[in-house]
Amino acid sequence: MKVLQRYFAVSIAQAVAFVLVAFLALSAFMDLTGELPSVGKEGYAIQHAFLYVLLRVPFHVYEVMPVATLIGTIYTMAQFASTSEFTIMRASSMSTQMAAWMLFKIGFVFVIITFVFGELIAPRTAPLAEKLKLSARGATVSQEFRSGMWTKDIVRTEGTRGTVTGSRFFNVRQFRTDGQMLDVRLYEFDTNFRMRSLITAARAVFTGNSTWRLEDVTETRFTNTRELPPPGGAAANTTAAGASAPGTFGQETSMVATRKLPSMELVSEITPKIISVSASDPVRMSATELAIYTRHLSENKQETERFKIAFWKKLFGPLAIFVLMALALPFAYLHTRSGGVSLKIFVGIMIGVGFILVNNLFAHVGLLSAMPAILVAIAPSLLFLLLALAALWWVERH
């Protein structure tokens, strides 16, 4: 049985590698075609385009590995059927359960490879590709909205700990690849959703330990007769309605107070990682990043469903390889009269395309319905697993 296991493994690995290289070459060609119109503009040269395409290859490995495994396994099983090798193996006491177990052990290796690319390599190379592209053009990170990127955190009495006293909205017009934020606006509200302050800064630099250094700052604080605002610094330039002394926010009767500062420190749960993740595609993020960002959104009472679905798909995505390899096993029972190898490969491609379409369909349905995110992620695999079991039941009885 060890000889058969090795023979299965080598044959399937060679076929999967061939299909994977073909898919990666096609994906790289399409990426390069999309980059060529930008070559020669704003310092973006052809070598930048090639390096950008190269850095995106790990993400494509994660993306196409399940389908490549399906097609490679179907090709191998169809070859075994056409040469009657599988018939001889069955005559030598190899049962369907033994064949499925051998495929499971081979699939486990492909699952590990897919997980490594999807969780460790691709989440690091994809941001590098975008930074390379933007740096070559001398640009900043692109924003989803015209007003820039938005995110939200909670204001606490002791920085990132203590009692919640309000909420703060970050508006960043430009976020540079080195982690700096340009043209920053901070809107701070109390627990009753009354605006307490508006802070604008020309630049914000993350200094570590949940602290930002804001530069060229203008702070406008809003108060009412029931709230005594904290005093301003001695160097502050303050203009307040009803203020009794310059350099302070005014007395209890103040309504609006403004001061300008060359710099100030801001303690916040928002980090450059969260800012960059908020502008990223969830599909290209690792499960760890998705978990952290989903928790951040949940704590700030923001929509999390999209990221929950992406998180569970990231966990269960590689496991779909087991299901697709199970779908390939029935092809070993089909004789040459059931169609040539090329026809079976075509059927395999259609099954792979169908799996991708169903997977994407469930993701969109999950966003529109109240289905649990874990069910949305695992439902396509369960559906195709039932199809594989039904196909095995049919071929064993015919």
N, C-alpha and C positions, 0 to 999 in steps of 0.2 A: 504493500500500500504506500510505503514511502516513495517508491519509484514512481507510482502513479501521481502522487502529490507533487513531486518535483516536476514531472512532465506537464501536469496541468499548470503549475505556477510559471514555468518558463514559457510555455506556449501563450498563455494569457498575458503575461507581462510584456512579451514582445509585441503582441497585437495591440495592447493598450498603449504602449509607448509610441508605436507607429501612428495610431489614430490621434493621440495627444499632440504629437509634433505637427501633424497635419492641421489640427484645429488651431494650435498656437500660431503657426505660420499664417493661416488665414486671418486670425484676429490681429496679429501684428501688421499685416498688410493693410487691413481696414483702418487701424489706428494711424498708420503712417500716411495713408491717403487723406485722412482727416486733418493731419497736421501740415501737409505740404502747402496749402494756401497761406499759412501763417509764416512760412519760412521766408527770411529776408526782410521781415517787418519788425521794427523796434528791437533790433539786435538778436532776434531769434533765428539762429543759423541751422543748417541741416544737421550738424552734429548734435545740437540740442534736441531736434526732433527724433533722431535715432535713439538717443539716451532716454528720452521720455517714453518712447515705445518699449524699450528694453525694461524700464522700471515698472511698466504695467503688466509684464508677462506673468509675474507671480499671481496677480489677481485673476488673470485668465486661466491659469492652471487650476485654481480653486473653483472657478466658474464652470469649466468644461470637463473636469475630471470625472464626475458621475456619468455623463453621456459617453465620454471616451471609454470608460470601463464597460459600459453596457455594450457598445458597438464592438470593442475588442473581444469581449467574452462571447458575444453572439458569433463573431467570425470564427473564433476557436472552436466553439461547440458545433457550428455548421461544418467546419473542416473535419472534425471527428466523425460527424454523421456521414459526410460524403465519402470518406475513405473506410467506413464501417469500423473504425477504431472504437467508437463508443459501444457498438454492438458487441465487439469482442470483450471489452471491459465488463459489460453487463453479464456476458456469458461466463466471465471469470469471477462471478459472485459479487460484483460491485453493485450495490443497491442505489436507489435514488437518494436515500438518506445519506449514504456515504459520499456520493457525488456532491450533494448540497453542503455537507460539512467541509469538504475540500475547498469548495468555492467560498465558503464562509471564511476560512483561514486565509485564503488569498485576498478576499475583500477586506479583511481586517487591516492588511498592510496598506491598501489603497486608502482606507479611511484615515489611518494615521498620517499618511502623506498629505491628504486633502486638508486635514485639520491643521497640520503644521503650516501649510501655505496660507490657509484662510485665517488662522489665529495669530501666527507669529511673523510671517514674512510679508504677506500682502498689505496688512495694516500699516507697515512701516515703509514699504516701497511706494505705495500709492501716494501718500503725502509728499514723499521726496520728489516724485514725478511732477506733482503740481507746483511744489516750491521751485523746482528747476525751471519749469516753464515760465512761472511768474518772475523769477529772478532774472532770467534771460531777457525778459521784456521790461525789467525795471518796474514791475507793477506790484500791487498789493493783492491780497486774497480777494477774489470776486465776491460780491454780495448777492443775496437772493432778492432783496428789495431795493428800491431806489433810495430809501431812507437809511440804508445800511443794515447791519445785523443787530438783532435784538435778543436779549436774554434777561433772565430775572433771578434774583436771589433774595434771601431773607436777611433782615437787619436784626441783629441781636445786641444785647446790652454789653457783652464781652467779646466783641468781634465775631468769631465763628461759634461761640458758645454763649450760654446764658439764655435769658428770657427773650422771646420774640417781641420786638417793638414795632415792627413794620415790614415793608417790602421795598425793594429797589429794582428799578428797570435800567438795564444798560442799553444804550444805543451807540454803536460803534460804526462810524462812516467808513473807516479804512482799518484793516487789520493786516499788519506787515508780516512777512514770512519769518522775521526775527522775533516775533512775539509782541511787538509794540502796537498799541492802539492809538490811532490818530482821530482827531475831531470826535471827542467823547462827550456824551451827555448822560447824566445820571438823574433819574427821577425817583425821589424817595417819598414814600407814603407811610402814614401811620396805620395802626390796626383798623381804623375806621375809614380807611381809603381816602383820607384827606392829605393833600400834598404838603409835605414838610419842607422839602428843599429841592432845588434844581442846581446841579453842579455841571459846569461845562469846563472842559480842559482841552488844550491843544494836543497834548500827548499824555499817554499813560504807559509806564514801564513796570513790569512785574519784578519785584525785588525778592520774591520768595516768602515763605511762611504766611501765605494768604494775604500778602500786602502789595498794594499798587502805589507807585509814586506818581501823582498827577502833577503836571507842569502847566504853567500859565493858566491858573484856575480862576474862575468866577463862580462864586457860590451865592445863591439867592435863597434865603430862608423865609418861609411863610409861617406866621404865628397868629395867635388870637389872644383875647384878654384872659383866657383861662390857662394859658400856657406861657411859662417864662422860659425863653430860649436861652441856651448856654451862651456865655460871653465869648466874644471873638478874641483873637490874638492881639497882642499889642501892635503888631505890624499891619493889622488889617485896615483896609480902607473901606469904611462902612458908610452906607447911605440908608437911613431907616426913616420910615414914616413915624413921627412922634418920638424919635430917639433923643435922649437928653445929653448924650456925650459921644464924640467921634471915637471910632476905633472899637465900638461894641455893637452888639445886635440891637441895642435899645432896651427899654424897660418893658413892663408887663403890657403896656398899651400898644406896642409895636405890631404892625401887620405884615410888613415886608422889609427885609434887611438884606443888603447886598455887600459883599466884600470881594476884593481881588487879592490873590496870593500868588507868589512866584511858584510855589509848590506846596503840596500837602500829601499826607499818607491816607490811604483808604484800605481798611480791612474788609475783605469780602471772600465769600466761598467761590466766587468766579475766578478761574485760572485761565491762562492762555490755552491750555488743553481743552477746556470747556468751550471757549470761544471758537477755537478751530473746529471742534467736533460739531458745534451747532451749524456750521456751514458745510459739513461733510455729508456725503451720501451714506445712510445707515448700512447699505449693502457692503461698503468697503471698510467698515469699522470692525474691530475685533469684538468678541463677546464680552470681554472685560470692559472695554470702552462703552459698549452699549449698556451694560449693567450699571456703570457709574453714572452715565448721562441720564438713564431712565430714572434712577433714584433721585438725581438732582431735579429733574422735571416733576417728579411726583411730590417731592418736598415743597416745591413752589407752585403746586396745584396747576400744572400745565398738562397738555395733552401728551400721553405717553404711548398710545396704542401702536403707532407706527414703529416705534423703537422696540416695544415689547415683541411685536411680530418678528422684527429683524433679529432680535436676540435669540428667540427660540428657533428661528430658521437657521441661524448660525450654529446652534448646538445640534440640531437634528439633520441639517443639510448633508454633512458627510455620511451619516448613517443610511441615507438613501441609496448609497452604493450597494449595500447588502440586498435591498429590494430589487434594484435593477439587475444585479447579477442573478438573482433568483428568477427574474423574468427571462434571462438568457438561457437558463438550463433547459427548458422544454425544446429549444432548437436542436439540441443533441439527439432528440428522439425522432426528429423528422428526417426521412430518407431523401435521397436525391430526387425522387419523383415528386416530392412535395415542393420542389423549387430549388434552383441553384443557390450557391453561396451568395452571389450578388443580390438576388432577390431577398434573401434572409437579412443581409446587411441593410438593405433598403428598409425592410420592416423594422429593423432595430433602430435606424435613424428616425423613423416615424414615431416609434415608441418614445425615444428620447425627447423629440420635439413635443410630443403630447405631454410628457411629464413636466417639461418646462412651462408649457402653457397652463396646465392645471395648477402648478405651483404658484404661478403669477396670479391666476384667477382667484385662488383661495386667499392670497395676500390682499387683493383689492376687496374681495367680499368681506374679509375680516375687518377692514377699515370702515366699511359701510354698515356692518351688522354688530350685534352684541356677542359674537362668538369669542370664546377665550383665546388669547394669543397662542397658547400652547397647542390648542386644537387646530387652529389655522395652520400652524407650522407642520404638524404631524399628519394631518388628514390626507394630503396627496400621497405620502408614502404608504399609509394604511390602505388607501384605495388601490394602489398599484401592487401592494403585497397580496391583497385578495385576488387580483387579476393573475398574479404569478402562481398562487396556489391552485386557482381554477384551471390554469393552463397545464400545470403538472398533473392534476387529477385527470384531465382529458387525455393527455398523451399516454399516460400509463394504462389507460383502458382502451386505447385505440392503437 
